[in-house]
Amino acid sequence: MDEKERRREQRFWYMYEWADHGFVTVTAGVLSAPYLISVAETAACGTPGTTSNPCHVNLDILGIPVSPGSLIFYVITLSTLVSAFLLPVVGAIADRTKRKRDLLLGFAWLGAAATMCLFLTTGGHWLIGSVCILVANIGLGSSLVVYNGILIDVSLPEERDRVSARAWACGYLGGGLLLVVALVVVQGHASFGLSTSAAVRVSMFLSGLWWAGWSIVPWFGLRDREIPDVVRVDGGLLRSSFGQLRDTLRHVRGYPMTALFLLAYLFYNDGIQTVISAASAYGNKELGLGENVLIEAILLVQFVAFLGAIFLGRLAVRFSAWRTILGSLVAWTVVIALGYFLPVGQVIPFLVLALLIGTVIGGSQALSRSLFSQLIPPGRAAEYFALYQACERGTSWLGTLVFGLVHQVTGSYRDAILALVFFFIVGGLLLARVDIPRAIREAHAGHSA
């Protein structure tokens, strides 16, 4: 493929970030957590809790007491546990088919349909909302397995930091634009004849519609490719995919630096994803800030992250992606520590914290993806990205589980948010031990040292 054609496909590849950030930003990042918590509190206490009058009655789910304030984080955790079994198989299938575009679009539409069905979550019907979030997260994770694998098809190794960073920047720009629409709908709900609750549900519906509609663009612009050499396993597509998965889990231990990177990423990305999932709940339930402020804060994150992703991408060219990610993890640790001390009801400190988050969030995620793409043995791109995706946005499980448990035990979101420092420290220490040149040599040699 010549450079002109490669760059054309890269531009179409960027557009899936533009599409899926409709869900990632508006629904997963801002509205779903506080809304589902309010729905669960209505089911448990008859009315949503407030900062001054919180709901302390647990839901009874299959005989297990569950705090309404922790429900959304357990749902995200469950989606990841399901994904732990599903996504590697999706990756193995993607490695064995020419129809990656169709897989990408199909999983995107599955997640988008579930997102639009959140409109039906009213009153105390927390189960409908929980199922929708569960399916939407699985659809997102599955689509990203395929999408991330295509990065290797449309870029050369030396381009991937730049290409990945630009895609993330594109996603934050698209998500930010849709968030402006959501802000207008929520703030002006009365002029549209809507209650605040209805305005939130309409905004979540629009994020699903955005996701579904814009996903058609990369489907048209990308092209199918011949299946590369992969490890052959007897049987049909599904059987051979499970066989390849078993082989991958057995042989990933033969690439110790790649495995160590995945372990480091599991920790620090779980921290990042939990911050994304919990920020709106923290601002609403712990700090007493309204939906308007939350949308404004996340909107600030989107546009700052657009610039931050490009800036960190340039730092990576100068200092290496590995060093730049390590620096961003130090910044994340400081941000989380500052978040613990935010005063109740004060908007400006919350917006300043959002500004700091926006500076590091896009670049740390984009550079992690591009760095990992260089540590994958030939012929296993989508399959290895499936393992990567099990730790990715919207499917983190350890961080959300810890966050939910700490809140359930202490009743405090402050204690829960502070617990996340552990993930950034451990992830950074593990990443510091990854020998990137050795990992690249081992992956491209096709055997361990």
Legacy VTK file of the C-alpha trace (Angstrom):
# vtk DataFile Version 3.0
C-alpha trace
ASCII
DATASET POLYDATA
POINTS 449 float
0.000 0.000 0.000
1.451 3.414 -0.967
1.586 6.313 1.498
-1.362 8.184 -0.007
-3.672 5.169 0.267
-2.421 4.384 3.768
-3.135 7.894 5.010
-6.594 7.810 3.427
-7.448 4.630 5.334
-6.023 6.077 8.518
-8.458 8.977 8.273
-11.381 6.568 7.949
-9.957 4.524 10.841
-9.947 7.641 13.037
-13.679 8.011 12.517
-14.557 5.020 14.664
-13.119 6.864 17.654
-15.354 9.786 16.647
-18.298 7.356 16.581
-17.830 5.328 19.762
-16.994 8.376 21.888
-20.654 9.276 21.621
-21.224 6.443 24.093
-17.896 6.687 25.928
-18.280 10.400 26.660
-21.978 11.158 27.047
-23.333 7.891 28.437
-20.445 6.013 30.061
-18.499 9.105 31.055
-21.211 11.468 32.316
-24.816 10.378 32.495
-25.212 6.641 33.114
-23.549 6.375 36.543
-25.468 9.114 38.417
-28.683 8.254 36.547
-28.565 4.518 37.284
-27.637 5.273 40.903
-30.720 7.513 41.171
-32.890 4.807 39.602
-31.518 2.219 42.052
-32.054 4.617 44.980
-35.658 5.145 43.839
-36.163 1.379 43.876
-34.613 1.056 47.361
-35.804 4.232 49.114
-38.664 5.519 46.973
-36.729 8.629 45.943
-33.183 9.449 44.777
-30.752 10.258 47.569
-29.018 13.612 47.985
-25.773 14.749 49.589
-27.673 15.866 52.701
-30.147 12.962 52.702
-28.427 9.871 51.209
-30.199 6.574 50.629
-28.838 3.925 53.005
-31.248 1.108 52.092
-29.685 -1.776 50.155
-31.190 -3.505 47.155
-31.812 -7.236 47.551
-30.382 -8.887 44.426
-30.632 -12.684 44.547
-30.391 -12.493 48.324
-27.260 -10.294 48.225
-27.467 -6.793 49.759
-26.205 -4.250 47.222
-25.784 -0.536 47.880
-27.620 1.505 45.201
-24.538 3.721 44.988
-22.347 0.744 44.116
-24.679 -0.971 41.610
-23.307 0.665 38.447
-19.749 -0.296 39.368
-20.743 -3.920 39.909
-22.492 -3.891 36.513
-19.294 -2.655 34.838
-17.347 -5.311 36.722
-19.740 -8.014 35.495
-19.421 -6.798 31.907
-15.673 -7.228 32.162
-15.887 -10.708 33.622
-18.100 -11.693 30.675
-15.655 -9.961 28.342
-12.741 -11.896 29.820
-14.215 -15.025 28.201
-15.734 -13.412 25.120
-13.221 -10.858 23.814
-10.261 -13.213 23.224
-12.560 -15.387 21.108
-13.698 -12.288 19.199
-10.035 -11.481 18.566
-9.284 -14.998 17.375
-12.225 -14.848 14.957
-11.114 -11.422 13.708
-7.657 -12.829 12.973
-9.261 -15.542 10.804
-11.684 -13.542 8.691
-11.452 -11.040 5.851
-14.637 -9.369 7.098
-13.211 -7.206 9.867
-15.288 -4.242 8.694
-18.495 -6.234 9.120
-17.454 -7.426 12.589
-16.634 -3.854 13.610
-19.958 -2.520 12.407
-21.960 -5.406 13.900
-20.509 -5.027 17.384
-20.846 -1.248 17.169
-24.537 -1.532 16.325
-25.082 -4.038 19.143
-23.633 -1.592 21.660
-25.442 1.360 20.105
-28.810 -0.428 20.234
-28.312 -1.234 23.927
-27.389 2.405 24.571
-30.537 3.658 22.875
-32.592 1.241 24.982
-31.444 3.119 28.106
-34.242 5.520 27.189
-36.611 2.879 28.611
-34.998 3.005 32.081
-37.497 4.960 34.169
-38.694 5.019 37.769
-37.012 2.328 39.796
-36.394 -0.079 36.900
-32.697 -0.519 37.604
-32.614 -3.981 35.980
-33.380 -2.597 32.502
-30.623 -0.016 32.845
-28.164 -2.577 34.186
-28.733 -4.971 31.270
-28.396 -2.132 28.761
-25.092 -0.968 30.258
-23.851 -4.566 30.373
-24.605 -5.191 26.675
-23.345 -1.756 25.589
-20.000 -2.324 27.317
-19.623 -5.762 25.745
-20.464 -4.307 22.317
-17.903 -1.542 22.828
-15.193 -3.922 23.985
-15.809 -6.363 21.124
-15.764 -3.621 18.499
-12.527 -2.203 19.900
-10.825 -5.600 19.661
-11.428 -5.518 15.912
-10.738 -1.792 15.601
-7.406 -1.878 17.427
-6.276 -4.845 15.336
-6.892 -2.794 12.175
-4.293 -0.264 13.410
-1.593 -2.705 12.328
-3.182 -3.003 8.878
-3.329 0.743 8.201
-0.025 1.971 9.661
3.679 1.247 9.752
5.343 0.651 13.151
7.054 4.050 13.129
3.718 5.791 12.459
1.654 4.201 15.189
2.273 6.656 18.021
1.116 9.488 15.766
-1.786 7.585 14.222
-3.067 6.281 17.544
-2.786 9.719 19.195
-4.670 11.396 16.337
-7.432 8.807 16.553
-7.867 9.458 20.271
-7.862 13.197 19.636
-10.545 12.703 16.981
-12.596 10.696 19.469
-12.414 13.351 22.149
-13.396 16.035 19.644
-16.408 14.029 18.450
-17.465 13.113 21.970
-17.086 16.747 23.004
-19.319 17.990 20.188
-22.061 15.532 21.120
-21.646 16.529 24.758
-22.447 20.111 23.761
-25.736 18.820 22.364
-26.392 16.908 25.599
-25.630 20.045 27.619
-28.190 22.016 25.614
-30.803 19.268 26.076
-30.229 18.895 29.825
-29.872 22.586 30.643
-32.782 23.582 28.417
-34.983 20.606 29.263
-37.954 22.783 30.254
-37.990 24.590 26.907
-38.139 21.194 25.191
-41.027 20.105 27.422
-38.867 17.526 29.194
-38.161 16.728 32.821
-34.520 16.521 33.881
-34.786 12.716 33.934
-36.278 12.625 30.440
-33.573 14.977 29.151
-30.886 12.631 30.477
-32.581 9.644 28.808
-32.900 11.531 25.502
-29.199 12.428 25.655
-28.217 8.797 26.205
-30.448 7.779 23.278
-28.712 10.360 21.076
-25.291 8.984 22.047
-26.353 5.528 20.813
-27.710 7.024 17.603
-24.437 8.921 17.078
-22.427 5.728 17.634
-24.522 3.721 15.163
-24.602 6.400 12.473
-20.940 7.400 12.396
-19.799 3.762 12.518
-20.917 3.458 8.908
-18.127 5.824 7.799
-15.158 3.514 8.610
-17.167 0.576 7.243
-17.288 2.350 3.867
-13.741 3.709 3.946
-11.665 0.756 5.176
-10.952 -2.234 2.957
-10.856 -5.941 3.628
-7.510 -7.718 3.496
-6.249 -11.226 2.987
-6.001 -13.296 6.141
-2.392 -13.233 7.408
-0.532 -16.336 8.547
-1.991 -17.426 11.875
-1.554 -20.466 14.038
-3.693 -23.123 12.385
-6.061 -25.214 14.460
-8.271 -27.937 13.026
-11.997 -27.417 12.878
-14.425 -24.704 11.811
-14.142 -20.985 12.533
-15.531 -21.052 16.070
-13.728 -24.236 17.097
-10.431 -23.073 15.637
-10.884 -19.692 17.340
-11.212 -21.326 20.758
-8.197 -23.477 19.898
-6.173 -20.441 18.928
-7.243 -18.722 22.158
-6.006 -21.683 24.188
-2.744 -21.595 22.267
-2.353 -17.842 22.841
-2.937 -18.078 26.588
-0.348 -20.857 26.741
2.275 -19.091 24.632
1.914 -15.510 25.840
4.096 -16.644 28.730
6.835 -17.147 26.152
6.893 -13.368 25.619
7.671 -12.218 29.175
8.013 -8.511 28.409
4.747 -8.441 26.449
3.037 -10.254 29.325
4.558 -7.815 31.838
3.302 -4.862 29.797
-0.209 -6.360 29.804
-0.037 -6.791 33.588
1.113 -3.190 34.052
-1.641 -1.992 31.710
-4.224 -4.012 33.629
-3.463 -2.011 36.744
-2.973 1.529 35.518
-5.709 1.385 32.885
-8.145 0.001 35.452
-7.379 3.137 37.430
-8.011 5.354 34.398
-11.226 3.578 33.458
-12.559 3.710 37.001
-11.919 7.452 37.146
-13.867 7.817 33.886
-16.732 5.674 35.226
-16.798 7.210 38.710
-16.088 10.906 38.111
-19.707 11.869 37.466
-20.989 9.842 40.437
-18.290 11.397 42.656
-19.182 14.910 41.542
-22.924 14.358 41.881
-23.247 12.198 44.997
-20.171 13.214 47.030
-19.691 16.855 46.025
-23.352 17.710 45.417
-22.824 19.072 41.899
-25.670 19.010 39.382
-25.821 17.374 35.974
-25.092 20.696 34.262
-21.779 21.086 36.091
-20.848 17.465 35.384
-21.475 17.908 31.665
-19.481 21.146 31.625
-16.581 19.425 33.418
-16.509 16.446 31.054
-16.865 18.841 28.106
-13.739 20.597 29.365
-11.989 17.211 29.588
-12.912 16.394 25.980
-11.433 19.474 24.385
-8.366 19.591 26.610
-7.830 15.859 25.925
-7.927 16.593 22.180
-4.886 18.836 22.602
-3.358 16.637 25.311
-3.355 13.550 23.086
-1.528 15.419 20.328
0.919 16.975 22.811
1.791 13.667 24.485
2.118 12.082 21.047
4.807 14.649 20.222
6.515 14.041 23.558
6.595 10.335 22.698
8.435 11.075 19.446
11.069 12.963 21.414
11.337 10.939 24.628
9.705 7.565 23.656
6.183 6.343 24.357
7.374 4.311 27.354
8.841 7.325 29.180
5.869 9.518 28.302
3.392 6.980 29.698
5.415 6.678 32.910
5.333 10.453 33.304
1.573 10.502 32.758
1.101 7.911 35.526
2.913 10.183 37.978
0.516 12.958 36.943
-2.486 10.625 37.395
-1.381 9.780 40.952
-1.194 13.486 41.838
-4.608 14.153 40.268
-6.314 11.380 42.263
-4.730 12.595 45.503
-5.986 16.133 44.817
-9.449 14.778 44.012
-9.779 13.381 47.529
-9.627 16.906 48.993
-12.168 18.616 46.707
-14.661 20.695 48.745
-18.395 20.002 48.639
-20.428 22.241 46.353
-17.443 24.116 44.876
-17.480 24.165 41.073
-14.116 25.800 40.290
-11.885 23.196 42.039
-13.804 20.424 40.256
-13.254 22.125 36.880
-9.544 22.606 37.626
-9.266 18.892 38.351
-11.096 18.160 35.069
-8.520 20.325 33.283
-5.669 18.276 34.779
-7.361 14.982 33.857
-7.913 16.144 30.303
-4.230 16.931 29.896
-3.109 13.333 30.486
-6.065 11.063 29.718
-5.960 10.902 25.930
-2.215 10.621 25.519
-1.726 7.916 28.135
-4.357 5.724 26.468
-3.300 6.406 22.861
0.384 5.766 23.528
-0.379 2.555 25.418
-2.213 1.222 22.370
0.498 2.162 19.887
3.275 0.823 22.139
1.482 -2.491 22.609
0.997 -2.837 18.842
4.769 -3.227 18.529
4.913 -6.044 21.107
2.581 -8.456 19.261
3.898 -11.570 17.465
3.065 -11.623 13.714
-0.345 -13.051 12.758
-1.937 -12.517 16.200
-2.892 -8.836 16.067
-6.617 -9.003 16.855
-6.161 -11.918 19.243
-3.525 -10.119 21.309
-5.524 -6.914 21.187
-8.405 -8.942 22.656
-6.257 -9.616 25.723
-5.357 -5.930 25.741
-9.008 -4.973 25.359
-9.972 -6.981 28.437
-8.229 -4.202 30.380
-9.469 -1.385 28.145
-11.995 1.417 28.629
-15.519 0.499 29.615
-14.421 -3.114 30.584
-12.074 -2.539 33.506
-13.104 -4.732 36.405
-10.643 -4.643 39.271
-10.780 -0.871 39.733
-14.569 -0.652 39.571
-14.903 -3.632 41.913
-12.588 -2.044 44.481
-14.347 1.307 44.082
-17.770 -0.268 44.605
-16.654 -2.358 47.589
-14.910 0.550 49.331
-18.014 2.690 48.903
-20.290 -0.083 50.142
-18.140 -0.643 53.258
-17.368 2.996 54.115
-20.330 4.807 52.547
-17.840 7.362 51.181
-16.903 8.055 47.584
-13.834 9.943 48.861
-12.354 6.794 50.355
-13.249 4.927 47.155
-11.537 7.469 44.887
-8.405 7.521 47.063
-8.130 3.735 46.772
-7.435 4.193 43.048
-3.960 5.603 43.766
-2.900 1.984 44.322
-3.594 1.111 40.684
-1.459 3.910 39.265
1.456 3.203 41.590
1.468 -0.549 40.924
0.954 -0.062 37.179
3.811 2.428 37.016
6.202 0.199 38.943
5.424 -2.745 36.656
5.729 -0.649 33.496
9.128 0.630 34.656
10.351 -2.989 34.551
9.288 -3.584 30.932
12.300 -3.772 28.611
10.710 -2.384 25.440
13.596 -3.109 22.987
13.734 -6.712 24.235
9.944 -7.058 23.929
10.010 -5.831 20.323
12.874 -8.174 19.419
11.111 -11.181 20.948
7.790 -10.427 19.284
9.238 -9.975 15.800
11.578 -12.935 16.123
8.517 -15.083 16.843
10.043 -16.766 19.885
11.051 -15.882 23.409
14.581 -15.113 24.409
LINES 1 450
449 0 1 2 3 4 5 6 7 8 9 10 11 12 13 14 15 16 17 18 19 20 21 22 23 24 25 26 27 28 29 30 31 32 33 34 35 36 37 38 39 40 41 42 43 44 45 46 47 48 49 50 51 52 53 54 55 56 57 58 59 60 61 62 63 64 65 66 67 68 69 70 71 72 73 74 75 76 77 78 79 80 81 82 83 84 85 86 87 88 89 90 91 92 93 94 95 96 97 98 99 100 101 102 103 104 105 106 107 108 109 110 111 112 113 114 115 116 117 118 119 120 121 122 123 124 125 126 127 128 129 130 131 132 133 134 135 136 137 138 139 140 141 142 143 144 145 146 147 148 149 150 151 152 153 154 155 156 157 158 159 160 161 162 163 164 165 166 167 168 169 170 171 172 173 174 175 176 177 178 179 180 181 182 183 184 185 186 187 188 189 190 191 192 193 194 195 196 197 198 199 200 201 202 203 204 205 206 207 208 209 210 211 212 213 214 215 216 217 218 219 220 221 222 223 224 225 226 227 228 229 230 231 232 233 234 235 236 237 238 239 240 241 242 243 244 245 246 247 248 249 250 251 252 253 254 255 256 257 258 259 260 261 262 263 264 265 266 267 268 269 270 271 272 273 274 275 276 277 278 279 280 281 282 283 284 285 286 287 288 289 290 291 292 293 294 295 296 297 298 299 300 301 302 303 304 305 306 307 308 309 310 311 312 313 314 315 316 317 318 319 320 321 322 323 324 325 326 327 328 329 330 331 332 333 334 335 336 337 338 339 340 341 342 343 344 345 346 347 348 349 350 351 352 353 354 355 356 357 358 359 360 361 362 363 364 365 366 367 368 369 370 371 372 373 374 375 376 377 378 379 380 381 382 383 384 385 386 387 388 389 390 391 392 393 394 395 396 397 398 399 400 401 402 403 404 405 406 407 408 409 410 411 412 413 414 415 416 417 418 419 420 421 422 423 424 425 426 427 428 429 430 431 432 433 434 435 436 437 438 439 440 441 442 443 444 445 446 447 448
